[in-house]
Amino acid sequence: MDDEIRTFADGRPPVPPYEPGARARARERLLAEARGGRRFRLPRLGWQAAAAFGVTVVLVGGVAAALSGQETPGT
């Protein structure tokens, strides 16, 4: 098992190094957002979740309408 992990780890492509100030800029950006100053906003994928919910409601409603419109055979 260790051999498989070691083989995978040795075959990783080289990663370019960070810029000298990249970590400091990222830290400052996170601290600025944590301090506030911004109103609450929905996550970026919120509209996709709402659309998926809408599609689900339409599909379930369509299936329910189709099944309720069926006549039982033999009556």
N, CA, C, O and CB atoms as a CASP TS submission, in Angstrom:
PFRMAT TS
TARGET T0000
AUTHOR 0000-0000-0000
METHOD Language model
MODEL 1
PARENT N/A
ATOM      1  N   MET     1       0.829  -1.189   0.000  1.00  0.00           N
ATOM      2  CA  MET     1       0.000   0.000   0.000  1.00  0.00           C
ATOM      3  C   MET     1       0.872   1.250   0.000  1.00  0.00           C
ATOM      4  O   MET     1       0.594   2.203  -0.728  1.00  0.00           O
ATOM      5  CB  MET     1      -0.943  -0.001   1.208  1.00  0.00           C
ATOM      6  N   ASP     2       1.912   1.249   0.803  1.00  0.00           N
ATOM      7  CA  ASP     2       2.800   2.409   0.846  1.00  0.00           C
ATOM      8  C   ASP     2       3.493   2.624  -0.492  1.00  0.00           C
ATOM      9  O   ASP     2       3.764   3.761  -0.880  1.00  0.00           O
ATOM     10  CB  ASP     2       3.838   2.243   1.949  1.00  0.00           C
ATOM     11  N   ASP     3       3.779   1.531  -1.197  1.00  0.00           N
ATOM     12  CA  ASP     3       4.433   1.664  -2.497  1.00  0.00           C
ATOM     13  C   ASP     3       3.530   2.397  -3.487  1.00  0.00           C
ATOM     14  O   ASP     3       4.000   3.222  -4.270  1.00  0.00           O
ATOM     15  CB  ASP     3       4.814   0.281  -3.051  1.00  0.00           C
ATOM     16  N   GLU     4       2.224   2.091  -3.446  1.00  0.00           N
ATOM     17  CA  GLU     4       1.298   2.760  -4.355  1.00  0.00           C
ATOM     18  C   GLU     4       1.220   4.251  -4.045  1.00  0.00           C
ATOM     19  O   GLU     4       1.205   5.080  -4.955  1.00  0.00           O
ATOM     20  CB  GLU     4      -0.097   2.124  -4.265  1.00  0.00           C
ATOM     21  N   ILE     5       1.171   4.585  -2.779  1.00  0.00           N
ATOM     22  CA  ILE     5       1.111   5.997  -2.387  1.00  0.00           C
ATOM     23  C   ILE     5       2.397   6.704  -2.781  1.00  0.00           C
ATOM     24  O   ILE     5       2.369   7.822  -3.295  1.00  0.00           O
ATOM     25  CB  ILE     5       0.866   6.137  -0.869  1.00  0.00           C
ATOM     26  N   ARG     6       3.507   6.057  -2.540  1.00  0.00           N
ATOM     27  CA  ARG     6       4.798   6.666  -2.863  1.00  0.00           C
ATOM     28  C   ARG     6       4.934   6.865  -4.377  1.00  0.00           C
ATOM     29  O   ARG     6       5.449   7.890  -4.824  1.00  0.00           O
ATOM     30  CB  ARG     6       5.958   5.792  -2.328  1.00  0.00           C
ATOM     31  N   THR     7       4.472   5.885  -5.166  1.00  0.00           N
ATOM     32  CA  THR     7       4.530   6.011  -6.621  1.00  0.00           C
ATOM     33  C   THR     7       3.689   7.191  -7.088  1.00  0.00           C
ATOM     34  O   THR     7       4.110   7.954  -7.957  1.00  0.00           O
ATOM     35  CB  THR     7       4.053   4.717  -7.296  1.00  0.00           C
ATOM     36  N   PHE     8       2.501   7.338  -6.512  1.00  0.00           N
ATOM     37  CA  PHE     8       1.637   8.452  -6.882  1.00  0.00           C
ATOM     38  C   PHE     8       2.263   9.780  -6.464  1.00  0.00           C
ATOM     39  O   PHE     8       2.244  10.742  -7.232  1.00  0.00           O
ATOM     40  CB  PHE     8       0.250   8.291  -6.243  1.00  0.00           C
ATOM     41  N   ALA     9       2.807   9.839  -5.271  1.00  0.00           N
ATOM     42  CA  ALA     9       3.391  11.084  -4.770  1.00  0.00           C
ATOM     43  C   ALA     9       4.629  11.472  -5.569  1.00  0.00           C
ATOM     44  O   ALA     9       4.872  12.657  -5.795  1.00  0.00           O
ATOM     45  CB  ALA     9       3.746  10.949  -3.287  1.00  0.00           C
ATOM     46  N   ASP    10       5.403  10.502  -5.993  1.00  0.00           N
ATOM     47  CA  ASP    10       6.610  10.812  -6.770  1.00  0.00           C
ATOM     48  C   ASP    10       6.268  11.285  -8.179  1.00  0.00           C
ATOM     49  O   ASP    10       7.069  11.978  -8.806  1.00  0.00           O
ATOM     50  CB  ASP    10       7.520   9.586  -6.846  1.00  0.00           C
ATOM     51  N   GLY    11       5.094  10.923  -8.681  1.00  0.00           N
ATOM     52  CA  GLY    11       4.720  11.283 -10.039  1.00  0.00           C
ATOM     53  C   GLY    11       3.968  12.593 -10.149  1.00  0.00           C
ATOM     54  O   GLY    11       3.473  12.930 -11.225  1.00  0.00           O
ATOM     55  N   ARG    12       3.871  13.344  -9.055  1.00  0.00           N
ATOM     56  CA  ARG    12       3.149  14.618  -9.104  1.00  0.00           C
ATOM     57  C   ARG    12       3.892  15.616  -9.979  1.00  0.00           C
ATOM     58  O   ARG    12       5.122  15.643  -9.984  1.00  0.00           O
ATOM     59  CB  ARG    12       2.958  15.192  -7.686  1.00  0.00           C
ATOM     60  N   PRO    13       3.156  16.433 -10.716  1.00  0.00           N
ATOM     61  CA  PRO    13       3.826  17.469 -11.508  1.00  0.00           C
ATOM     62  C   PRO    13       4.344  18.570 -10.587  1.00  0.00           C
ATOM     63  O   PRO    13       3.803  18.779  -9.501  1.00  0.00           O
ATOM     64  CB  PRO    13       2.861  18.061 -12.572  1.00  0.00           C
ATOM     65  N   PRO    14       5.381  19.266 -11.014  1.00  0.00           N
ATOM     66  CA  PRO    14       5.905  20.342 -10.172  1.00  0.00           C
ATOM     67  C   PRO    14       4.899  21.493 -10.086  1.00  0.00           C
ATOM     68  O   PRO    14       4.226  21.821 -11.063  1.00  0.00           O
ATOM     69  CB  PRO    14       7.258  20.851 -10.723  1.00  0.00           C
ATOM     70  N   VAL    15       4.815  22.083  -8.926  1.00  0.00           N
ATOM     71  CA  VAL    15       3.884  23.184  -8.689  1.00  0.00           C
ATOM     72  C   VAL    15       4.675  24.479  -8.690  1.00  0.00           C
ATOM     73  O   VAL    15       5.706  24.570  -8.025  1.00  0.00           O
ATOM     74  CB  VAL    15       3.107  23.001  -7.343  1.00  0.00           C
ATOM     75  N   PRO    16       4.212  25.485  -9.426  1.00  0.00           N
ATOM     76  CA  PRO    16       4.945  26.749  -9.416  1.00  0.00           C
ATOM     77  C   PRO    16       4.877  27.383  -8.029  1.00  0.00           C
ATOM     78  O   PRO    16       3.862  27.247  -7.346  1.00  0.00           O
ATOM     79  CB  PRO    16       4.379  27.719 -10.482  1.00  0.00           C
ATOM     80  N   PRO    17       5.917  28.058  -7.606  1.00  0.00           N
ATOM     81  CA  PRO    17       5.915  28.659  -6.271  1.00  0.00           C
ATOM     82  C   PRO    17       4.978  29.864  -6.206  1.00  0.00           C
ATOM     83  O   PRO    17       4.683  30.501  -7.217  1.00  0.00           O
ATOM     84  CB  PRO    17       7.335  29.077  -5.874  1.00  0.00           C
ATOM     85  N   TYR    18       4.521  30.155  -4.995  1.00  0.00           N
ATOM     86  CA  TYR    18       3.704  31.350  -4.786  1.00  0.00           C
ATOM     87  C   TYR    18       4.547  32.591  -4.991  1.00  0.00           C
ATOM     88  O   TYR    18       5.767  32.572  -4.830  1.00  0.00           O
ATOM     89  CB  TYR    18       3.079  31.354  -3.379  1.00  0.00           C
ATOM     90  N   GLU    19       3.865  33.682  -5.354  1.00  0.00           N
ATOM     91  CA  GLU    19       4.551  34.968  -5.398  1.00  0.00           C
ATOM     92  C   GLU    19       4.932  35.334  -3.967  1.00  0.00           C
ATOM     93  O   GLU    19       4.298  34.861  -3.024  1.00  0.00           O
ATOM     94  CB  GLU    19       3.653  36.083  -6.056  1.00  0.00           C
ATOM     95  N   PRO    20       5.940  36.155  -3.794  1.00  0.00           N
ATOM     96  CA  PRO    20       6.370  36.479  -2.426  1.00  0.00           C
ATOM     97  C   PRO    20       5.260  37.079  -1.558  1.00  0.00           C
ATOM     98  O   PRO    20       5.182  36.756  -0.373  1.00  0.00           O
ATOM     99  CB  PRO    20       7.529  37.442  -2.479  1.00  0.00           C
ATOM    100  N   GLY    21       4.410  37.932  -2.106  1.00  0.00           N
ATOM    101  CA  GLY    21       3.395  38.576  -1.282  1.00  0.00           C
ATOM    102  C   GLY    21       2.014  37.965  -1.380  1.00  0.00           C
ATOM    103  O   GLY    21       1.056  38.520  -0.841  1.00  0.00           O
ATOM    104  N   ALA    22       1.890  36.836  -2.056  1.00  0.00           N
ATOM    105  CA  ALA    22       0.567  36.248  -2.282  1.00  0.00           C
ATOM    106  C   ALA    22      -0.094  35.830  -0.980  1.00  0.00           C
ATOM    107  O   ALA    22      -1.282  36.081  -0.780  1.00  0.00           O
ATOM    108  CB  ALA    22       0.673  35.049  -3.211  1.00  0.00           C
ATOM    109  N   ARG    23       0.652  35.204  -0.102  1.00  0.00           N
ATOM    110  CA  ARG    23       0.077  34.743   1.162  1.00  0.00           C
ATOM    111  C   ARG    23      -0.355  35.932   2.019  1.00  0.00           C
ATOM    112  O   ARG    23      -1.411  35.892   2.649  1.00  0.00           O
ATOM    113  CB  ARG    23       1.091  33.869   1.932  1.00  0.00           C
ATOM    114  N   ALA    24       0.451  36.977   2.043  1.00  0.00           N
ATOM    115  CA  ALA    24       0.109  38.164   2.833  1.00  0.00           C
ATOM    116  C   ALA    24      -1.143  38.845   2.276  1.00  0.00           C
ATOM    117  O   ALA    24      -1.999  39.284   3.043  1.00  0.00           O
ATOM    118  CB  ALA    24       1.290  39.157   2.852  1.00  0.00           C
ATOM    119  N   ARG    25      -1.255  38.936   0.948  1.00  0.00           N
ATOM    120  CA  ARG    25      -2.440  39.553   0.348  1.00  0.00           C
ATOM    121  C   ARG    25      -3.693  38.740   0.639  1.00  0.00           C
ATOM    122  O   ARG    25      -4.748  39.303   0.934  1.00  0.00           O
ATOM    123  CB  ARG    25      -2.257  39.704  -1.161  1.00  0.00           C
ATOM    124  N   ALA    26      -3.581  37.426   0.558  1.00  0.00           N
ATOM    125  CA  ALA    26      -4.732  36.568   0.840  1.00  0.00           C
ATOM    126  C   ALA    26      -5.156  36.705   2.299  1.00  0.00           C
ATOM    127  O   ALA    26      -6.349  36.747   2.602  1.00  0.00           O
ATOM    128  CB  ALA    26      -4.404  35.099   0.516  1.00  0.00           C
ATOM    129  N   ARG    27      -4.182  36.774   3.196  1.00  0.00           N
ATOM    130  CA  ARG    27      -4.495  36.929   4.622  1.00  0.00           C
ATOM    131  C   ARG    27      -5.181  38.263   4.873  1.00  0.00           C
ATOM    132  O   ARG    27      -6.159  38.323   5.618  1.00  0.00           O
ATOM    133  CB  ARG    27      -3.216  36.819   5.477  1.00  0.00           C
ATOM    134  N   GLU    28      -4.690  39.319   4.272  1.00  0.00           N
ATOM    135  CA  GLU    28      -5.298  40.640   4.455  1.00  0.00           C
ATOM    136  C   GLU    28      -6.722  40.675   3.898  1.00  0.00           C
ATOM    137  O   GLU    28      -7.608  41.286   4.497  1.00  0.00           O
ATOM    138  CB  GLU    28      -4.440  41.721   3.775  1.00  0.00           C
ATOM    139  N   ARG    29      -6.941  40.032   2.770  1.00  0.00           N
ATOM    140  CA  ARG    29      -8.278  39.990   2.183  1.00  0.00           C
ATOM    141  C   ARG    29      -9.249  39.241   3.092  1.00  0.00           C
ATOM    142  O   ARG    29     -10.387  39.670   3.282  1.00  0.00           O
ATOM    143  CB  ARG    29      -8.234  39.331   0.798  1.00  0.00           C
ATOM    144  N   LEU    30      -8.791  38.114   3.655  1.00  0.00           N
ATOM    145  CA  LEU    30      -9.644  37.359   4.564  1.00  0.00           C
ATOM    146  C   LEU    30      -9.955  38.155   5.822  1.00  0.00           C
ATOM    147  O   LEU    30     -11.091  38.152   6.298  1.00  0.00           O
ATOM    148  CB  LEU    30      -8.986  36.040   4.932  1.00  0.00           C
ATOM    149  N   LEU    31      -8.951  38.834   6.360  1.00  0.00           N
ATOM    150  CA  LEU    31      -9.177  39.645   7.557  1.00  0.00           C
ATOM    151  C   LEU    31     -10.127  40.799   7.273  1.00  0.00           C
ATOM    152  O   LEU    31     -10.965  41.129   8.111  1.00  0.00           O
ATOM    153  CB  LEU    31      -7.854  40.182   8.093  1.00  0.00           C
ATOM    154  N   ALA    32     -10.007  41.411   6.109  1.00  0.00           N
ATOM    155  CA  ALA    32     -10.899  42.516   5.752  1.00  0.00           C
ATOM    156  C   ALA    32     -12.343  42.033   5.637  1.00  0.00           C
ATOM    157  O   ALA    32     -13.263  42.730   6.064  1.00  0.00           O
ATOM    158  CB  ALA    32     -10.449  43.163   4.431  1.00  0.00           C
ATOM    159  N   GLU    33     -12.547  40.860   5.071  1.00  0.00           N
ATOM    160  CA  GLU    33     -13.899  40.319   4.965  1.00  0.00           C
ATOM    161  C   GLU    33     -14.437  39.917   6.330  1.00  0.00           C
ATOM    162  O   GLU    33     -15.634  40.049   6.589  1.00  0.00           O
ATOM    163  CB  GLU    33     -13.921  39.121   4.020  1.00  0.00           C
ATOM    164  N   ALA    34     -13.560  39.427   7.207  1.00  0.00           N
ATOM    165  CA  ALA    34     -13.996  39.016   8.539  1.00  0.00           C
ATOM    166  C   ALA    34     -14.370  40.215   9.402  1.00  0.00           C
ATOM    167  O   ALA    34     -15.234  40.107  10.272  1.00  0.00           O
ATOM    168  CB  ALA    34     -12.903  38.207   9.223  1.00  0.00           C
ATOM    169  N   ARG    35     -13.732  41.346   9.170  1.00  0.00           N
ATOM    170  CA  ARG    35     -14.035  42.548   9.953  1.00  0.00           C
ATOM    171  C   ARG    35     -15.422  43.079   9.649  1.00  0.00           C
ATOM    172  O   ARG    35     -16.005  43.789  10.468  1.00  0.00           O
ATOM    173  CB  ARG    35     -13.002  43.629   9.684  1.00  0.00           C
ATOM    174  N   GLY    36     -15.944  42.757   8.518  1.00  0.00           N
ATOM    175  CA  GLY    36     -17.281  43.228   8.166  1.00  0.00           C
ATOM    176  C   GLY    36     -17.200  44.292   7.100  1.00  0.00           C
ATOM    177  O   GLY    36     -16.331  44.274   6.228  1.00  0.00           O
ATOM    178  N   GLY    37     -18.133  45.220   7.195  1.00  0.00           N
ATOM    179  CA  GLY    37     -18.168  46.274   6.200  1.00  0.00           C
ATOM    180  C   GLY    37     -18.935  45.872   4.962  1.00  0.00           C
ATOM    181  O   GLY    37     -19.172  46.696   4.079  1.00  0.00           O
ATOM    182  N   ARG    38     -19.321  44.626   4.891  1.00  0.00           N
ATOM    183  CA  ARG    38     -20.102  44.157   3.750  1.00  0.00           C
ATOM    184  C   ARG    38     -21.401  43.576   4.270  1.00  0.00           C
ATOM    185  O   ARG    38     -21.429  42.911   5.306  1.00  0.00           O
ATOM    186  CB  ARG    38     -19.315  43.103   2.910  1.00  0.00           C
ATOM    187  N   ARG    39     -22.463  43.832   3.549  1.00  0.00           N
ATOM    188  CA  ARG    39     -23.743  43.249   3.926  1.00  0.00           C
ATOM    189  C   ARG    39     -23.741  41.772   3.576  1.00  0.00           C
ATOM    190  O   ARG    39     -22.923  41.293   2.791  1.00  0.00           O
ATOM    191  CB  ARG    39     -24.914  43.976   3.227  1.00  0.00           C
ATOM    192  N   PHE    40     -24.674  41.076   4.179  1.00  0.00           N
ATOM    193  CA  PHE    40     -24.822  39.660   3.858  1.00  0.00           C
ATOM    194  C   PHE    40     -25.245  39.516   2.407  1.00  0.00           C
ATOM    195  O   PHE    40     -26.124  40.239   1.937  1.00  0.00           O
ATOM    196  CB  PHE    40     -25.848  38.978   4.797  1.00  0.00           C
ATOM    197  N   ARG    41     -24.628  38.598   1.705  1.00  0.00           N
ATOM    198  CA  ARG    41     -25.036  38.321   0.335  1.00  0.00           C
ATOM    199  C   ARG    41     -25.173  36.821   0.169  1.00  0.00           C
ATOM    200  O   ARG    41     -24.505  36.035   0.841  1.00  0.00           O
ATOM    201  CB  ARG    41     -24.022  38.905  -0.687  1.00  0.00           C
ATOM    202  N   LEU    42     -26.038  36.453  -0.724  1.00  0.00           N
ATOM    203  CA  LEU    42     -26.259  35.036  -0.971  1.00  0.00           C
ATOM    204  C   LEU    42     -25.013  34.411  -1.579  1.00  0.00           C
ATOM    205  O   LEU    42     -24.254  35.089  -2.271  1.00  0.00           O
ATOM    206  CB  LEU    42     -27.472  34.827  -1.891  1.00  0.00           C
ATOM    207  N   PRO    43     -24.799  33.142  -1.332  1.00  0.00           N
ATOM    208  CA  PRO    43     -23.676  32.471  -1.982  1.00  0.00           C
ATOM    209  C   PRO    43     -23.821  32.539  -3.500  1.00  0.00           C
ATOM    210  O   PRO    43     -24.923  32.715  -4.020  1.00  0.00           O
ATOM    211  CB  PRO    43     -23.579  31.003  -1.519  1.00  0.00           C
ATOM    212  N   ARG    44     -22.733  32.402  -4.183  1.00  0.00           N
ATOM    213  CA  ARG    44     -22.751  32.529  -5.641  1.00  0.00           C
ATOM    214  C   ARG    44     -23.615  31.465  -6.308  1.00  0.00           C
ATOM    215  O   ARG    44     -24.166  31.690  -7.386  1.00  0.00           O
ATOM    216  CB  ARG    44     -21.340  32.449  -6.184  1.00  0.00           C
ATOM    217  N   LEU    45     -23.730  30.330  -5.676  1.00  0.00           N
ATOM    218  CA  LEU    45     -24.503  29.245  -6.281  1.00  0.00           C
ATOM    219  C   LEU    45     -25.943  29.228  -5.784  1.00  0.00           C
ATOM    220  O   LEU    45     -26.665  28.263  -6.037  1.00  0.00           O
ATOM    221  CB  LEU    45     -23.844  27.907  -5.991  1.00  0.00           C
ATOM    222  N   GLY    46     -26.372  30.262  -5.092  1.00  0.00           N
ATOM    223  CA  GLY    46     -27.725  30.295  -4.557  1.00  0.00           C
ATOM    224  C   GLY    46     -28.785  30.241  -5.639  1.00  0.00           C
ATOM    225  O   GLY    46     -29.802  29.565  -5.484  1.00  0.00           O
ATOM    226  N   TRP    47     -28.556  30.945  -6.726  1.00  0.00           N
ATOM    227  CA  TRP    47     -29.549  30.951  -7.802  1.00  0.00           C
ATOM    228  C   TRP    47     -29.645  29.584  -8.453  1.00  0.00           C
ATOM    229  O   TRP    47     -30.717  29.196  -8.917  1.00  0.00           O
ATOM    230  CB  TRP    47     -29.203  32.009  -8.853  1.00  0.00           C
ATOM    231  N   GLN    48     -28.541  28.845  -8.496  1.00  0.00           N
ATOM    232  CA  GLN    48     -28.586  27.500  -9.073  1.00  0.00           C
ATOM    233  C   GLN    48     -29.383  26.562  -8.174  1.00  0.00           C
ATOM    234  O   GLN    48     -30.128  25.712  -8.662  1.00  0.00           O
ATOM    235  CB  GLN    48     -27.161  26.951  -9.285  1.00  0.00           C
ATOM    236  N   ALA    49     -29.228  26.717  -6.867  1.00  0.00           N
ATOM    237  CA  ALA    49     -30.003  25.891  -5.941  1.00  0.00           C
ATOM    238  C   ALA    49     -31.489  26.200  -6.069  1.00  0.00           C
ATOM    239  O   ALA    49     -32.317  25.289  -6.052  1.00  0.00           O
ATOM    240  CB  ALA    49     -29.534  26.114  -4.490  1.00  0.00           C
ATOM    241  N   ALA    50     -31.832  27.475  -6.196  1.00  0.00           N
ATOM    242  CA  ALA    50     -33.238  27.853  -6.359  1.00  0.00           C
ATOM    243  C   ALA    50     -33.800  27.303  -7.667  1.00  0.00           C
ATOM    244  O   ALA    50     -34.938  26.835  -7.701  1.00  0.00           O
ATOM    245  CB  ALA    50     -33.392  29.383  -6.319  1.00  0.00           C
ATOM    246  N   ALA    51     -33.024  27.355  -8.729  1.00  0.00           N
ATOM    247  CA  ALA    51     -33.476  26.823 -10.015  1.00  0.00           C
ATOM    248  C   ALA    51     -33.655  25.308  -9.944  1.00  0.00           C
ATOM    249  O   ALA    51     -34.622  24.773 -10.487  1.00  0.00           O
ATOM    250  CB  ALA    51     -32.478  27.187 -11.127  1.00  0.00           C
ATOM    251  N   ALA    52     -32.735  24.617  -9.281  1.00  0.00           N
ATOM    252  CA  ALA    52     -32.854  23.163  -9.150  1.00  0.00           C
ATOM    253  C   ALA    52     -34.101  22.801  -8.349  1.00  0.00           C
ATOM    254  O   ALA    52     -34.790  21.833  -8.670  1.00  0.00           O
ATOM    255  CB  ALA    52     -31.595  22.574  -8.477  1.00  0.00           C
ATOM    256  N   PHE    53     -34.390  23.579  -7.305  1.00  0.00           N
ATOM    257  CA  PHE    53     -35.603  23.336  -6.526  1.00  0.00           C
ATOM    258  C   PHE    53     -36.843  23.553  -7.392  1.00  0.00           C
ATOM    259  O   PHE    53     -37.790  22.770  -7.327  1.00  0.00           O
ATOM    260  CB  PHE    53     -35.645  24.256  -5.285  1.00  0.00           C
ATOM    261  N   GLY    54     -36.841  24.599  -8.191  1.00  0.00           N
ATOM    262  CA  GLY    54     -37.970  24.866  -9.069  1.00  0.00           C
ATOM    263  C   GLY    54     -38.188  23.760 -10.080  1.00  0.00           C
ATOM    264  O   GLY    54     -39.324  23.354 -10.324  1.00  0.00           O
ATOM    265  N   VAL    55     -37.117  23.272 -10.665  1.00  0.00           N
ATOM    266  CA  VAL    55     -37.225  22.172 -11.633  1.00  0.00           C
ATOM    267  C   VAL    55     -37.777  20.930 -10.951  1.00  0.00           C
ATOM    268  O   VAL    55     -38.604  20.220 -11.525  1.00  0.00           O
ATOM    269  CB  VAL    55     -35.851  21.865 -12.276  1.00  0.00           C
ATOM    270  N   THR    56     -37.325  20.663  -9.734  1.00  0.00           N
ATOM    271  CA  THR    56     -37.818  19.500  -8.998  1.00  0.00           C
ATOM    272  C   THR    56     -39.314  19.618  -8.732  1.00  0.00           C
ATOM    273  O   THR    56     -40.057  18.652  -8.905  1.00  0.00           O
ATOM    274  CB  THR    56     -37.059  19.341  -7.675  1.00  0.00           C
ATOM    275  N   VAL    57     -39.752  20.796  -8.315  1.00  0.00           N
ATOM    276  CA  VAL    57     -41.182  21.003  -8.049  1.00  0.00           C
ATOM    277  C   VAL    57     -42.001  20.794  -9.318  1.00  0.00           C
ATOM    278  O   VAL    57     -43.058  20.163  -9.277  1.00  0.00           O
ATOM    279  CB  VAL    57     -41.431  22.419  -7.485  1.00  0.00           C
ATOM    280  N   VAL    58     -41.526  21.314 -10.431  1.00  0.00           N
ATOM    281  CA  VAL    58     -42.253  21.162 -11.692  1.00  0.00           C
ATOM    282  C   VAL    58     -42.310  19.695 -12.110  1.00  0.00           C
ATOM    283  O   VAL    58     -43.356  19.219 -12.551  1.00  0.00           O
ATOM    284  CB  VAL    58     -41.594  22.005 -12.799  1.00  0.00           C
ATOM    285  N   LEU    59     -41.207  18.981 -11.978  1.00  0.00           N
ATOM    286  CA  LEU    59     -41.199  17.567 -12.365  1.00  0.00           C
ATOM    287  C   LEU    59     -42.125  16.741 -11.485  1.00  0.00           C
ATOM    288  O   LEU    59     -42.893  15.919 -11.985  1.00  0.00           O
ATOM    289  CB  LEU    59     -39.782  17.005 -12.293  1.00  0.00           C
ATOM    290  N   VAL    60     -42.055  16.957 -10.177  1.00  0.00           N
ATOM    291  CA  VAL    60     -42.920  16.197  -9.270  1.00  0.00           C
ATOM    292  C   VAL    60     -44.383  16.545  -9.531  1.00  0.00           C
ATOM    293  O   VAL    60     -45.243  15.665  -9.526  1.00  0.00           O
ATOM    294  CB  VAL    60     -42.551  16.481  -7.789  1.00  0.00           C
ATOM    295  N   GLY    61     -44.661  17.811  -9.755  1.00  0.00           N
ATOM    296  CA  GLY    61     -46.036  18.208 -10.063  1.00  0.00           C
ATOM    297  C   GLY    61     -46.526  17.600 -11.360  1.00  0.00           C
ATOM    298  O   GLY    61     -47.677  17.172 -11.445  1.00  0.00           O
ATOM    299  N   GLY    62     -45.672  17.553 -12.372  1.00  0.00           N
ATOM    300  CA  GLY    62     -46.055  16.956 -13.648  1.00  0.00           C
ATOM    301  C   GLY    62     -46.327  15.472 -13.531  1.00  0.00           C
ATOM    302  O   GLY    62     -47.291  14.966 -14.106  1.00  0.00           O
ATOM    303  N   VAL    63     -45.484  14.772 -12.789  1.00  0.00           N
ATOM    304  CA  VAL    63     -45.701  13.335 -12.599  1.00  0.00           C
ATOM    305  C   VAL    63     -46.978  13.101 -11.803  1.00  0.00           C
ATOM    306  O   VAL    63     -47.750  12.198 -12.126  1.00  0.00           O
ATOM    307  CB  VAL    63     -44.494  12.687 -11.881  1.00  0.00           C
ATOM    308  N   ALA    64     -47.208  13.901 -10.771  1.00  0.00           N
ATOM    309  CA  ALA    64     -48.426  13.742  -9.967  1.00  0.00           C
ATOM    310  C   ALA    64     -49.666  14.007 -10.811  1.00  0.00           C
ATOM    311  O   ALA    64     -50.659  13.289 -10.694  1.00  0.00           O
ATOM    312  CB  ALA    64     -48.401  14.689  -8.750  1.00  0.00           C
ATOM    313  N   ALA    65     -49.619  15.025 -11.656  1.00  0.00           N
ATOM    314  CA  ALA    65     -50.766  15.327 -12.515  1.00  0.00           C
ATOM    315  C   ALA    65     -50.989  14.214 -13.531  1.00  0.00           C
ATOM    316  O   ALA    65     -52.130  13.845 -13.806  1.00  0.00           O
ATOM    317  CB  ALA    65     -50.561  16.667 -13.238  1.00  0.00           C
ATOM    318  N   ALA    66     -49.913  13.682 -14.085  1.00  0.00           N
ATOM    319  CA  ALA    66     -50.051  12.607 -15.067  1.00  0.00           C
ATOM    320  C   ALA    66     -50.614  11.346 -14.425  1.00  0.00           C
ATOM    321  O   ALA    66     -51.450  10.667 -15.019  1.00  0.00           O
ATOM    322  CB  ALA    66     -48.703  12.304 -15.720  1.00  0.00           C
ATOM    323  N   LEU    67     -50.164  11.033 -13.225  1.00  0.00           N
ATOM    324  CA  LEU    67     -50.655   9.826 -12.560  1.00  0.00           C
ATOM    325  C   LEU    67     -52.091   9.990 -12.077  1.00  0.00           C
ATOM    326  O   LEU    67     -52.850   9.020 -12.071  1.00  0.00           O
ATOM    327  CB  LEU    67     -49.755   9.471 -11.387  1.00  0.00           C
ATOM    328  N   SER    68     -52.473  11.180 -11.678  1.00  0.00           N
ATOM    329  CA  SER    68     -53.843  11.377 -11.200  1.00  0.00           C
ATOM    330  C   SER    68     -54.839  11.371 -12.355  1.00  0.00           C
ATOM    331  O   SER    68     -56.026  11.125 -12.141  1.00  0.00           O
ATOM    332  CB  SER    68     -53.951  12.691 -10.422  1.00  0.00           C
ATOM    333  N   GLY    69     -54.384  11.635 -13.554  1.00  0.00           N
ATOM    334  CA  GLY    69     -55.270  11.648 -14.713  1.00  0.00           C
ATOM    335  C   GLY    69     -55.475  10.280 -15.333  1.00  0.00           C
ATOM    336  O   GLY    69     -56.292  10.136 -16.243  1.00  0.00           O
ATOM    337  N   GLN    70     -54.756   9.273 -14.865  1.00  0.00           N
ATOM    338  CA  GLN    70     -54.905   7.937 -15.433  1.00  0.00           C
ATOM    339  C   GLN    70     -56.174   7.284 -14.909  1.00  0.00           C
ATOM    340  O   GLN    70     -56.544   7.441 -13.746  1.00  0.00           O
ATOM    341  CB  GLN    70     -53.678   7.065 -15.109  1.00  0.00           C
ATOM    342  N   GLU    71     -56.825   6.551 -15.793  1.00  0.00           N
ATOM    343  CA  GLU    71     -57.997   5.790 -15.372  1.00  0.00           C
ATOM    344  C   GLU    71     -57.546   4.393 -14.998  1.00  0.00           C
ATOM    345  O   GLU    71     -56.628   3.844 -15.606  1.00  0.00           O
ATOM    346  CB  GLU    71     -59.084   5.749 -16.488  1.00  0.00           C
ATOM    347  N   THR    72     -58.191   3.825 -14.005  1.00  0.00           N
ATOM    348  CA  THR    72     -57.826   2.470 -13.610  1.00  0.00           C
ATOM    349  C   THR    72     -58.403   1.495 -14.625  1.00  0.00           C
ATOM    350  O   THR    72     -59.571   1.619 -14.993  1.00  0.00           O
ATOM    351  CB  THR    72     -58.333   2.145 -12.174  1.00  0.00           C
ATOM    352  N   PRO    73     -57.624   0.539 -15.082  1.00  0.00           N
ATOM    353  CA  PRO    73     -58.115  -0.406 -16.087  1.00  0.00           C
ATOM    354  C   PRO    73     -59.154  -1.362 -15.495  1.00  0.00           C
ATOM    355  O   PRO    73     -59.042  -1.789 -14.346  1.00  0.00           O
ATOM    356  CB  PRO    73     -56.947  -1.203 -16.680  1.00  0.00           C
ATOM    357  N   GLY    74     -60.141  -1.680 -16.285  1.00  0.00           N
ATOM    358  CA  GLY    74     -61.145  -2.661 -15.888  1.00  0.00           C
ATOM    359  C   GLY    74     -62.321  -2.076 -15.137  1.00  0.00           C
ATOM    360  O   GLY    74     -63.133  -2.826 -14.595  1.00  0.00           O
ATOM    361  N   THR    75     -62.437  -0.767 -15.088  1.00  0.00           N
ATOM    362  CA  THR    75     -63.602  -0.210 -14.378  1.00  0.00           C
ATOM    363  C   THR    75     -64.503   0.517 -15.326  1.00  0.00           C
ATOM    364  O   THR    75     -65.532   1.051 -14.912  1.00  0.00           O
ATOM    365  CB  THR    75     -63.168   0.730 -13.260  1.00  0.00           C
TER
END
